[in-house]
Amino acid sequence: MALAVIGSLDASGGRAFAQGASTPIQSPQDAACRNEARAKVFVTPDPKGLGLYGIGRQIYVACMRRLQPAAVRRVRNR
């Protein structure tokens, strides 16, 4: 019985996997957003046909933007 490996070869000849499988969790916000993406990826509509990875990526990025502190704008005095 053969074992299937999911992934593709990148330019260097190594395996390219989804970000969640290859990079360690960097922060509590990262962990929370990964969990949110996992929980929502199968129930989110896909009208653009992005696929599960694309939808999960959108959910993750939106979550990270939402959890980051608001940018502070500096006003210069002239």
N, C-alpha and C positions, 0 to 999 in steps of 0.2 A: 504494500500500500504506500503510495507516494504522498508526501506532505506538501500542501500548497503553501507558497510564501507570497503574501500580498505585499506589493511594493513595486518599484520600478528602478531601473538603473539610472543614476544621475551621470553627469558629464565626466566625473572622476572614476566611474566604474563601480562606485559603492552603491549601496541601497539607499533609496530616498523614501522615507516613511512619513506618515502624517506627523505634524508637529507634536501632538500629544503623546505619541509613542516614542519619540526620539529625544525630546528635551525635558529636563527635570522641571518640576514646578518651581517658579522663581519667587512667588510672593503669595500671601493669603488671597489677594485679589485675583491672581492668576488661577489659583485652585478653585475659587468660587465661580469664576467665569467658565472654566472647563466643565465643572459640574453642571452649571446652567445650560451650556451648549449640549452636553450629553442628555440632559433631561428633556430638552425641547426639540432636538433635531428630528425626531421621528413624528412629531405632531405639528410641525411648522409646514405650511403649504409651500410648494415649489413651482410657482407659475412660470419661472424663467428656465426651468430645467437644469438647475445648477448641480443637482446631485447632493447626496448626504454630506460630503466633505465641504462643498461650497456653502451649504446652508449652515452647517456647524461653524464654519469660519466666520460667517456674517454674524451669527449670534454671539460668538466669542468676542469679536472686535467691538460690537455694539456694547457689550457688557463692560469691557475694559475701558471704553471711552466714558461710559456712565459712572464708573467707580473712580476714575481719576479725579483729583481735585481740579477745580476750575482754574484756568490760567489767570494769572495776575497781570493786569495791564498796567503799565507804567505810563504816567502822564508827565511829559517833560515840560518844565517851566522854561519859558524863553525870556 
